[in-house]
């Protein structure tokens, strides 16, 4: 599991083709557009009882707290349509999400002024780090619906993060905790060879040597 970056680096790169000129500005370098929604994750797909599910907020906050699923659903709900881009070279355009914008949740979290970074904690034993200023983009969302339907288990039900401007491993599935931090700390994939920030338009895929991922890496995966 932890050598995924090395496995991806070792496979020969195939140059991307087939992106129409009118879409070129929306598709990062090295990506291929798909109608599929590939399913990629490490470990087992967790199962939940919403009656006992909670989202924990901790770290550099005035007071630690938890949110039940009902409490989150009682907050303002927003729909958005965005393009998403996976480090394994697929891009899916015009995806529709519904959930709670992080900017709507943030005033309730009591983050201290010196909190500059966020660690998103998720099952199974997954975490990913983001600058707070990135999480506060207007289109970053804690999503529970996709294309008008509840998220499927494999796509992160009951709640996942959606960070459209970064590679999609930053959009953690099955989120259970938000940790505010004074200083940055690498998450799961960031500790295992992937880039700390992950801007798809800069092809920030790996933390070290800039080697390529083949276009068909994702094509053998399950998908919706």
C-alpha positions in Angstrom: 0.0 0.0 0.0 2.7 2.5 1.0 4.7 2.1 -2.2 2.0 3.3 -4.5 4.0 6.4 -5.5 6.9 4.2 -6.5 4.7 1.8 -8.4 3.2 4.7 -10.4 6.6 6.2 -11.1 8.0 3.0 -12.6 5.4 2.6 -15.3 6.1 4.2 -18.7 4.2 7.3 -19.4 1.7 7.5 -22.3 1.1 11.0 -23.7 -2.4 12.3 -23.3 -4.5 12.7 -26.4 -8.1 13.4 -27.3 -8.9 16.6 -25.3 -10.9 19.0 -27.5 -9.5 22.5 -27.9 -12.6 24.0 -26.2 -11.9 21.9 -23.1 -8.1 22.3 -23.0 -8.2 25.2 -20.5 -10.2 23.0 -18.0 -8.0 19.9 -18.3 -4.6 19.9 -16.5 -1.5 18.6 -18.3 -1.3 14.8 -18.5 -5.0 14.2 -17.8 -7.6 12.4 -19.9 -11.3 13.2 -19.6 -13.7 10.4 -18.7 -17.4 10.0 -18.2 -16.7 7.3 -15.5 -16.3 7.9 -11.8 -13.4 5.6 -11.0 -13.3 4.1 -7.5 -9.8 4.3 -5.9 -9.0 3.9 -2.2 -6.8 2.0 0.1 -8.2 -0.5 2.6 -11.8 -1.6 3.2 -15.0 0.4 2.6 -16.3 1.3 6.1 -19.9 0.9 7.1 -21.7 3.3 9.4 -24.6 3.7 11.7 -25.6 7.3 11.4 -27.0 7.3 14.9 -23.5 6.9 16.3 -21.5 8.7 13.5 -19.8 11.9 14.4 -17.4 14.5 13.1 -14.7 15.6 15.6 -13.1 19.1 15.5 -9.9 19.4 17.5 -6.4 20.8 17.7 -5.9 24.5 17.6 -9.5 25.4 18.5 -11.0 27.2 21.5 -12.9 24.1 22.5 -13.0 20.6 21.0 -16.5 19.6 19.8 -18.3 17.0 17.7 -21.1 17.2 15.2 -23.7 14.6 14.6 -24.9 13.9 11.1 -28.2 15.6 11.9 -26.4 18.7 13.1 -24.5 18.9 9.8 -27.7 18.4 7.8 -29.3 21.2 9.7 -26.7 23.7 8.4 -27.1 25.6 5.1 -26.8 23.1 2.1 -25.2 24.1 -1.2 -25.0 22.6 -4.6 -22.0 23.2 -6.9 -20.8 21.9 -10.2 -17.0 21.5 -10.6 -14.4 19.6 -12.5 -12.3 17.1 -10.6 -8.9 15.7 -11.3 -7.2 12.5 -10.0 -3.4 12.1 -9.7 -3.9 8.8 -11.6 -4.6 10.9 -14.7 -8.4 10.9 -15.1 -10.5 14.1 -15.0 -14.2 14.2 -14.8 -15.9 17.4 -15.8 -19.1 19.1 -14.5 -19.6 16.9 -11.5 -22.5 18.0 -9.2 -22.0 17.9 -5.4 -24.3 18.9 -2.5 -23.3 19.5 1.1 -22.0 22.0 3.6 -19.5 24.6 2.4 -16.5 24.7 4.6 -16.9 28.5 4.8 -20.3 28.0 6.3 -19.1 25.5 8.8 -15.9 27.4 9.8 -17.5 30.1 12.0 -18.8 27.3 14.3 -15.4 25.6 14.7 -13.6 28.1 17.0 -10.3 27.9 15.3 -7.6 29.9 17.0 -5.9 32.7 15.2 -2.6 30.8 14.9 -4.2 27.9 13.1 -2.8 27.9 9.6 -3.2 24.3 8.5 -5.9 21.6 8.6 -5.5 17.8 8.8 -8.5 15.9 7.6 -8.9 12.6 9.3 -10.8 9.8 7.6 -11.5 6.1 7.8 -9.7 3.8 7.2 -6.7 5.3 9.0 -6.3 8.0 6.4 -5.4 11.6 6.7 -4.5 14.4 4.3 -3.2 17.9 5.0 -4.2 21.3 3.6 -3.4 24.9 4.2 -6.3 26.6 5.9 -6.5 29.2 3.2 -7.2 26.5 0.7 -9.9 24.9 2.7 -11.6 28.3 2.9 -12.0 28.5 -0.9 -15.7 29.1 -1.7 -16.1 25.8 -3.5 -14.6 23.5 -0.8 -17.3 21.3 0.6 -18.2 18.6 3.0 -20.4 16.6 0.5 -23.0 14.0 1.1 -24.7 13.9 -2.3 -23.3 13.4 -5.9 -25.3 14.1 -9.1 -28.5 14.4 -7.1 -28.2 11.1 -5.2 -26.7 10.2 -1.8 -23.0 9.3 -2.0 -22.4 5.6 -2.4 -20.4 3.8 0.2 -17.4 3.5 -2.2 -17.4 7.2 -3.0 -17.3 8.3 0.6 -20.8 8.1 2.2 -21.9 9.6 4.5 -19.5 12.5 4.2 -16.4 13.4 2.1 -14.4 16.5 1.5 -14.4 18.0 -2.0 -11.4 20.3 -2.9 -11.8 20.8 -6.6 -8.6 22.8 -7.2 -6.3 20.1 -5.9 -5.7 16.5 -7.0 -8.5 14.4 -5.7 -6.6 12.5 -3.0 -6.9 15.7 -1.0 -10.8 15.2 -1.2 -10.8 12.6 1.5 -13.6 10.1 1.7 -15.3 9.0 4.9 -14.2 12.0 6.9 -14.4 11.8 10.7 -12.2 14.6 12.0 -10.9 18.1 11.3 -7.7 19.0 13.1 -6.5 22.6 13.1 -2.7 23.0 13.3 -0.2 25.8 13.8 2.4 24.0 11.5 2.0 21.8 8.5 2.3 18.0 8.9 2.1 15.5 6.0 -0.8 13.2 5.6 -1.0 9.6 4.5 -0.1 9.9 0.8 2.1 12.9 1.5 4.2 10.7 3.8 4.4 8.1 1.1 5.9 9.9 -1.9 3.1 12.2 -3.1 3.3 16.0 -3.3 2.5 18.0 -0.2 0.3 20.6 -2.0 -1.0 18.8 -5.2 -1.9 21.5 -7.8 -3.0 19.5 -10.9 -2.3 22.4 -13.3 1.3 22.3 -12.1 1.4 18.5 -12.1 2.4 18.4 -8.5 2.1 14.6 -8.3 5.1 13.5 -6.4 7.3 14.9 -3.6 10.5 13.9 -5.2 11.6 13.1 -8.7 9.1 14.3 -11.3 8.2 11.1 -13.1 5.0 10.3 -14.9 1.9 8.3 -14.3 0.4 6.4 -17.3 -2.9 7.5 -18.6 -4.4 4.0 -18.2 -3.5 3.5 -14.5 -7.1 4.0 -13.4 -8.9 2.2 -16.3 -8.8 -1.2 -14.7 -10.4 0.0 -11.5 -14.0 -0.3 -10.5 -16.2 2.7 -11.4 -19.7 4.1 -11.4 
